[in-house]
Structures are given as structure tokens and as C-alpha cells.
Amino acid sequence: MAELYERLEEYRDSDYYPFHMPGHKRNKESAAGVLADVYGLDITEIDGFDNLHCAAEILKKEQERAARIYGSEASYFLVNGSTSGILSAIAAVLKRGSRLLMARNCHKSVYHGVYLRELEISYLYPDIWKECGAAGEMLPESVEKELRECSDIGAVLVTSPTYEGVVSDIKEIALIAHKYGKPLIVDEAHGAHFGLHEEYPESSVKLGADIVIHSLHKTLPSMTQTALIHVNGNLVDRGRLERYLRIFQTSSPSYVLMASISSCLDIIEKEGKERLGRLKEARDYLEKELSICNYIKIGKKAPQIDGPKAALDPCKLVMYAEKGRISGQQLYHILRNKYHLQMEMAAGTYVLAILSPMDTRSGIDRLCRALLEIDKSIKKGDKGIGLGGKMMPAAADKADTVLPLTQAYDMEQESIELEKACGRIAAEFINLYPPGIPIAVPGERINENIIKIILAYRNADFHVQGAEKGKIRVIKECCCSV
Ligand SMILES: Cc1ncc(COP(=O)(O)O)c(C=O)c1O
């Protein structure tokens, strides 16, 4: 039962007058339309509503419910997104100045965690999903190699599934990390629906990871910013984790967001399996219908993990035109402008759609019809524009790290023309956004290839954070003799 939500409704309908925060005082005149109704539920930690930062009553019960659903030993609500969970996880398991073995294709929040904790980095490079040029899985043997060769690694952090839905063999990676006595953190932000239905990949919570972070808002019915962090085993000090959750989360957690988590857990418990089953059927139907297309393809990956578990998340739909006859961007714009179908992201070669158990069959039918029509309009000699259907490296190039991120990010910097940056050291992150994965990290030497990649993205109208207006920030030459 969404007990928190119901208690908030009861309170809203009661005669209690609020001489407390928030300043809108649940007064309908505070906001227009439906927002005014939401304000009615928006309270602070008053009597009867517990406190997220030392949950003992209703929020404790709700968090225990999350733990039961996902099979963790302990779960915590996050109201500042997976970002706050990732920052807390990193700070909780790694001593200041120690070393993190992390996937190069990690979300920027992991890099921010590294910066704040002043960590050294060892990188794991993902395999490339050759069909579309996106980052593929993280191979367990790369994890083993790094842990064998570098004794000062304090923890391992990987992203699974990736933004595009590629799932790594977390069971094997966890076994390897534990063989070396290291905790494994899995950024499963895009996999909050994992483990809830047998036709979807298993959740890392059940595959041996020590900490798993889920963005509920990405693939489940929950409001933006809502997420969960799960903990298992004895390699993580829960007290330290709770301390960092207090540091990295607001001291005024939104009850509207927490009620949304509670209501999401309710849906998962009551209808999650059925809805996920229906979604899988709809996706299978879509793939079958599209199999007659001459050019439009749906990204596939042979299962590499034993048993029936998928190596690709059914909630991610990677669509592309064979031989780059139209680019990812063209397909994205046609779907948006002509069919009013808003995709999650366009890359050079492909377009990404996110499906969820709340999708309607009519929405999926619209996408199916649009893709069939677009396929018919493509001609044999067509060539994609924008990035021209070119595959761009997906965090696969080895980083040329000259200075540790922590040091470089705080050094004196200057802004220079991108074309003149070859040989200079990056002072800011340069991220393709979305997905927010770095092309260059502060402290890394900028080479011709990086400039070529940024220029290609910029010329094709992609948003490259840190390279706005054709300039990037580099460390002042007088500050570094490297
Ligand atoms: C892989 C990955 N991890 C973490 C995050 C951060 O999640 P949130 O937006 O919930 O803070 C994102 C956001 O897009 C992401 O793609």
C-alpha cells in the first residue's frame, strides 16, 4: 500500500493549520492548476511523518519495502537522483586519495565523486557494440587484469546497463572483485526494472554487487529525481553510507517525491510483473513488424550471459538505418517533426527510445507505423547527413592522463579555440550530452583525434558540454610543466 501517499492525503484533508515550512502553506493560491494540488501534499518533517535522514517509522517501513522488492539487505530512498547515491557510495567505500577502478563510460556523477574524494583513477574500457558504435559490456577479464596488476585499488565501479541498454556480466565481475576483497558498486541507474520479471535481466542486487543505485524515474513510474540505493554484504560500512547520504542529499527531502517513490513501489508490487510482461510482448511485436524493413533495424546483441538472461535491456530500443542511409539525427528529427514522437537521444548512427511498463500499446503502434513509413521513404543511394551515419568512439579511446583529475580541476585555466588545443591539458570536462559521458576529463592531454571528434559532434549540432562556442578550457601553460 502507498501508505505515505495516503497519510499525506489524510493530512492535507485534515484541519491542521501549517505554521511550518514550506512557505506555500498548502494554500491553493500559491500555484496554478494541478500544481496547487501537489502543494497540498508538500510538507516537511512534521510530527507523524518521520525523517529521511534517520528513518524510524513510516519512511523506515517504506525503505524496508523497497529492500524486500529488490532483495537487498538495506535500501534507502534518494530524492536527489542516482547522482546523490553515486556520490555517497564512492565516498562511503573509498578513503580520501585512494584508487577507484571505474568504467571509462561512467556517468559524470562518478567523475564528480572521484573529484570530491580526491581519488586516483584506473580505467576499464568497455567493449564496443559494433552494430551501432555504442559502448558495449565491461568484460570481467579486464576487471581481473586491473585488480591483479594494481594492488592499491580500493573499489570497482561499473555501469550496467549502459544508457543504450547493454548489460554486463555482473555476477562474474562481483566474484572477481570479491576475490580481491574489493566492494563492487553498480550504477544500475537505467535498470530499476531489472529482476522484476523473468524476461528482463537480473538485478545486480541479486548478482553479488555490494552497492546498487537505481534511478526509479528513468524506467519506472516515478517522479524525476527519485531513486534508490541498495546495500548488501559486509564490505560496505552502512553507518558511513548513511553519513554521506546526509551530506549529498538535501536536508529538506520532498514528501511529494517520496510519496511518488512509495506509489511506484505500490505499482511494482501490484502490477509490475504483468505490466513488464505486456511491455516485453509489445516490444517483441514491434521487432517482428519491423523485420520486413529494408533499411531500418533494431539493435540486437547475442546473449553472452548464460541462461535466458538478456544481454540487452528490453526497455531500450536502439534504432538505426543500415549502411547509414539516414543518420541517427535525421531519424530523430523525422520522428519528432513529422510524427510527434520524442526520442530520448540521437547519436551519429542511431536513435534511442526508452520504453517503460507505463507505455501504451497505441504509443508503441505509432512508433511502429512511423518506422515502417520512414523505411519505405529511404532510397538505395541515400547517405546520412549530420554525422553522416559515422560511428563515433564510445569511450573506447585510451585516456592520456597527464595530471590527476583532482589536481587538474583546481588549477588555473584559460579558454582557447578548440582548433588550437592540440597538446594542451583539459581543465574542464568535455561531455557529449546526453548521455553525459566524457570525451575528455580534466588532466587529460587533448590530441588531434579528440579535437576531430568534438568538431564533428559540434558541426552536426550535438550538444558538447565544455566546448561551447568552439572554445574549450585548458590549464594555463605557466601552471604545468608537463
Ligand atoms: C548511467 C547513469 N548513471 C547515473 C545517472 C544520474 O542519474 P540521476 O539523473 O537520477 O541523478 C544517469 C543520468 O542520466 C545515468 O545515465
The ligand as an SDF file (V2000), in Angstrom:
LIG
                    3D

 16 16  0  0  0  0  0  0  0  0999 V2000
   24.3070    5.8210  -16.2800 C   0  0  0  0  0  0  0  0  0  0  0  0
   23.7760    6.9410  -15.4320 C   0  0  0  0  0  0  0  0  0  0  0  0
   24.0880    6.9780  -14.1330 N   0  0  0  0  0  0  0  0  0  0  0  0
   23.6360    7.9430  -13.3240 C   0  0  0  0  0  0  0  0  0  0  0  0
   22.8510    8.9660  -13.8000 C   0  0  0  0  0  0  0  0  0  0  0  0
   22.3640   10.0230  -12.8640 C   0  0  0  0  0  0  0  0  0  0  0  0
   21.0180    9.7890  -12.5820 O   0  0  0  0  0  0  0  0  0  0  0  0
   20.0440   10.8790  -11.9500 P   0  0  0  0  0  0  0  0  0  0  0  0
   19.6190   11.7370  -13.0660 O   0  0  0  0  0  0  0  0  0  0  0  0
   18.9340   10.0560  -11.3750 O   0  0  0  0  0  0  0  0  0  0  0  0
   20.8000   11.6190  -10.9190 O   0  0  0  0  0  0  0  0  0  0  0  0
   22.4990    8.9790  -15.1540 C   0  0  0  0  0  0  0  0  0  0  0  0
   21.6640   10.0560  -15.6890 C   0  0  0  0  0  0  0  0  0  0  0  0
   21.3290   10.1620  -16.8250 O   0  0  0  0  0  0  0  0  0  0  0  0
   22.9780    7.9490  -15.9960 C   0  0  0  0  0  0  0  0  0  0  0  0
   22.6780    7.9120  -17.3120 O   0  0  0  0  0  0  0  0  0  0  0  0
  1  2  1  0
  2  3  1  0
  2 15  2  0
  3  4  2  0
  4  5  1  0
  5  6  1  0
  5 12  2  0
  6  7  1  0
  7  8  1  0
  8  9  2  0
  8 10  1  0
  8 11  1  0
 12 13  1  0
 12 15  1  0
 13 14  2  0
 15 16  1  0
M  END
$$$$
